[in-house]
Amino acid sequence: MTELAATLSAHVEAIAQTLQTISVKDDAATPDTQQSLVVKEGLLQDGVSTLISDAATAAIGGAGLNRLQGFFQLQAGWDGPSSKPLDLSSIETFSNFFSRTRIRPPRLGVFMSAQGNLVANWPDNNNKLIELEFRSTEIDYFFEHSGEEGMVVYGEIGINSLLDKLPTEHAVA
């Protein structure tokens, strides 16, 4: 057995043991709970930095990265019965957005919505909130200065549309 095959086999075994633990601890475990625990036991062994782009890491900084690691600990029901654990596709959208735009607000905050999506917000130059919620295929936005809120489909056209809406001090990094 090659070293790679042995490593993969060990990861598969760890995931199987995690799923067994879930069924032993909680017969009512939901798929969301299972995803959360599998992620913690599997993907996070190498740290969150392997799941998020360097550009997104630079944008959120060390404190934001620590918050993100904490979000991985949250399971279904963390914020009421319908709340969900962190959605991995939200991380991908978040990471790609910061890689493509190079936006680096100086006081960016990172949060998680009850739907399991990453949320980034920061104050503009007038101390009015800019908020983005990253879904798997969309980015929801809210600009306090204008009261404008909406959604863009994730992709080149959607990101360009969103950048056109951002206050000018954040449209270019």
Contacts in CASP RR format, 6 or more apart in sequence:
PFRMAT RR
TARGET T0000
AUTHOR 0000-0000-0000
METHOD contacts of the structure
MODEL  1
MTELAATLSAHVEAIAQTLQTISVKDDAATPDTQQSLVVKEGLLQDGVST
LISDAATAAIGGAGLNRLQGFFQLQAGWDGPSSKPLDLSSIETFSNFFSR
TRIRPPRLGVFMSAQGNLVANWPDNNNKLIELEFRSTEIDYFFEHSGEEG
MVVYGEIGINSLLDKLPTEHAVA
1 9 0 8 1.000
11 42 0 8 1.000
14 41 0 8 1.000
14 42 0 8 1.000
15 38 0 8 1.000
15 41 0 8 1.000
15 42 0 8 1.000
18 37 0 8 1.000
18 38 0 8 1.000
18 41 0 8 1.000
18 42 0 8 1.000
19 34 0 8 1.000
19 37 0 8 1.000
19 38 0 8 1.000
21 37 0 8 1.000
22 29 0 8 1.000
22 33 0 8 1.000
22 34 0 8 1.000
22 37 0 8 1.000
23 29 0 8 1.000
26 33 0 8 1.000
30 76 0 8 1.000
32 75 0 8 1.000
32 76 0 8 1.000
32 84 0 8 1.000
32 85 0 8 1.000
33 75 0 8 1.000
33 76 0 8 1.000
33 85 0 8 1.000
35 85 0 8 1.000
35 88 0 8 1.000
36 72 0 8 1.000
36 74 0 8 1.000
36 75 0 8 1.000
36 76 0 8 1.000
36 85 0 8 1.000
36 86 0 8 1.000
37 75 0 8 1.000
39 72 0 8 1.000
39 85 0 8 1.000
39 86 0 8 1.000
39 88 0 8 1.000
40 72 0 8 1.000
40 73 0 8 1.000
43 50 0 8 1.000
43 51 0 8 1.000
43 88 0 8 1.000
44 51 0 8 1.000
44 69 0 8 1.000
44 72 0 8 1.000
47 69 0 8 1.000
48 65 0 8 1.000
48 68 0 8 1.000
48 69 0 8 1.000
48 72 0 8 1.000
49 57 0 8 1.000
49 65 0 8 1.000
51 88 0 8 1.000
51 91 0 8 1.000
51 95 0 8 1.000
52 65 0 8 1.000
52 68 0 8 1.000
52 91 0 8 1.000
52 94 0 8 1.000
52 95 0 8 1.000
53 95 0 8 1.000
53 96 0 8 1.000
53 98 0 8 1.000
53 99 0 8 1.000
54 99 0 8 1.000
55 95 0 8 1.000
55 98 0 8 1.000
55 99 0 8 1.000
55 102 0 8 1.000
56 94 0 8 1.000
56 95 0 8 1.000
56 97 0 8 1.000
56 98 0 8 1.000
56 99 0 8 1.000
57 65 0 8 1.000
58 98 0 8 1.000
58 104 0 8 1.000
59 98 0 8 1.000
59 103 0 8 1.000
59 104 0 8 1.000
59 105 0 8 1.000
59 108 0 8 1.000
59 120 0 8 1.000
60 67 0 8 1.000
60 68 0 8 1.000
60 108 0 8 1.000
60 109 0 8 1.000
60 110 0 8 1.000
60 120 0 8 1.000
64 109 0 8 1.000
64 110 0 8 1.000
67 109 0 8 1.000
67 110 0 8 1.000
67 111 0 8 1.000
68 91 0 8 1.000
68 110 0 8 1.000
68 118 0 8 1.000
71 86 0 8 1.000
71 112 0 8 1.000
71 118 0 8 1.000
72 86 0 8 1.000
74 85 0 8 1.000
74 86 0 8 1.000
74 112 0 8 1.000
75 85 0 8 1.000
76 83 0 8 1.000
76 84 0 8 1.000
76 85 0 8 1.000
77 83 0 8 1.000
77 84 0 8 1.000
78 85 0 8 1.000
79 114 0 8 1.000
80 114 0 8 1.000
82 114 0 8 1.000
83 114 0 8 1.000
83 115 0 8 1.000
83 116 0 8 1.000
84 114 0 8 1.000
84 115 0 8 1.000
84 116 0 8 1.000
85 116 0 8 1.000
86 112 0 8 1.000
86 116 0 8 1.000
86 118 0 8 1.000
87 115 0 8 1.000
87 116 0 8 1.000
87 117 0 8 1.000
87 135 0 8 1.000
87 136 0 8 1.000
89 135 0 8 1.000
89 136 0 8 1.000
89 137 0 8 1.000
90 116 0 8 1.000
90 117 0 8 1.000
90 118 0 8 1.000
90 134 0 8 1.000
90 135 0 8 1.000
90 136 0 8 1.000
91 118 0 8 1.000
91 134 0 8 1.000
92 136 0 8 1.000
93 118 0 8 1.000
93 134 0 8 1.000
93 135 0 8 1.000
93 136 0 8 1.000
93 137 0 8 1.000
93 139 0 8 1.000
93 154 0 8 1.000
94 118 0 8 1.000
94 120 0 8 1.000
94 134 0 8 1.000
96 154 0 8 1.000
97 132 0 8 1.000
97 134 0 8 1.000
97 139 0 8 1.000
97 154 0 8 1.000
97 159 0 8 1.000
100 159 0 8 1.000
101 159 0 8 1.000
101 163 0 8 1.000
101 173 0 8 1.000
102 172 0 8 1.000
102 173 0 8 1.000
103 166 0 8 1.000
103 170 0 8 1.000
103 173 0 8 1.000
104 173 0 8 1.000
105 122 0 8 1.000
105 130 0 8 1.000
105 170 0 8 1.000
106 122 0 8 1.000
107 122 0 8 1.000
107 123 0 8 1.000
108 120 0 8 1.000
108 121 0 8 1.000
108 122 0 8 1.000
109 120 0 8 1.000
109 121 0 8 1.000
109 122 0 8 1.000
110 118 0 8 1.000
110 119 0 8 1.000
110 120 0 8 1.000
111 118 0 8 1.000
111 119 0 8 1.000
111 120 0 8 1.000
111 121 0 8 1.000
112 118 0 8 1.000
112 119 0 8 1.000
113 119 0 8 1.000
113 133 0 8 1.000
115 135 0 8 1.000
117 133 0 8 1.000
117 134 0 8 1.000
117 135 0 8 1.000
118 133 0 8 1.000
118 134 0 8 1.000
119 131 0 8 1.000
119 132 0 8 1.000
119 133 0 8 1.000
119 134 0 8 1.000
120 131 0 8 1.000
120 132 0 8 1.000
120 134 0 8 1.000
121 129 0 8 1.000
121 130 0 8 1.000
121 131 0 8 1.000
121 132 0 8 1.000
122 129 0 8 1.000
122 130 0 8 1.000
122 170 0 8 1.000
123 129 0 8 1.000
123 130 0 8 1.000
124 130 0 8 1.000
124 143 0 8 1.000
124 144 0 8 1.000
124 145 0 8 1.000
124 167 0 8 1.000
124 169 0 8 1.000
124 170 0 8 1.000
125 167 0 8 1.000
125 169 0 8 1.000
126 145 0 8 1.000
128 143 0 8 1.000
128 144 0 8 1.000
128 145 0 8 1.000
129 142 0 8 1.000
129 143 0 8 1.000
129 144 0 8 1.000
130 141 0 8 1.000
130 142 0 8 1.000
130 143 0 8 1.000
130 144 0 8 1.000
130 166 0 8 1.000
130 167 0 8 1.000
130 170 0 8 1.000
131 141 0 8 1.000
131 142 0 8 1.000
131 144 0 8 1.000
132 139 0 8 1.000
132 140 0 8 1.000
132 141 0 8 1.000
132 162 0 8 1.000
133 139 0 8 1.000
133 140 0 8 1.000
133 141 0 8 1.000
135 154 0 8 1.000
136 154 0 8 1.000
137 153 0 8 1.000
137 154 0 8 1.000
138 151 0 8 1.000
138 152 0 8 1.000
138 153 0 8 1.000
138 154 0 8 1.000
139 151 0 8 1.000
139 152 0 8 1.000
139 154 0 8 1.000
139 158 0 8 1.000
139 159 0 8 1.000
139 162 0 8 1.000
140 149 0 8 1.000
140 150 0 8 1.000
140 151 0 8 1.000
141 148 0 8 1.000
141 149 0 8 1.000
141 150 0 8 1.000
141 151 0 8 1.000
141 152 0 8 1.000
141 162 0 8 1.000
141 165 0 8 1.000
142 148 0 8 1.000
142 149 0 8 1.000
142 150 0 8 1.000
143 149 0 8 1.000
143 165 0 8 1.000
143 166 0 8 1.000
143 167 0 8 1.000
145 167 0 8 1.000
148 165 0 8 1.000
152 158 0 8 1.000
152 159 0 8 1.000
152 161 0 8 1.000
152 162 0 8 1.000
163 171 0 8 1.000
164 171 0 8 1.000
END
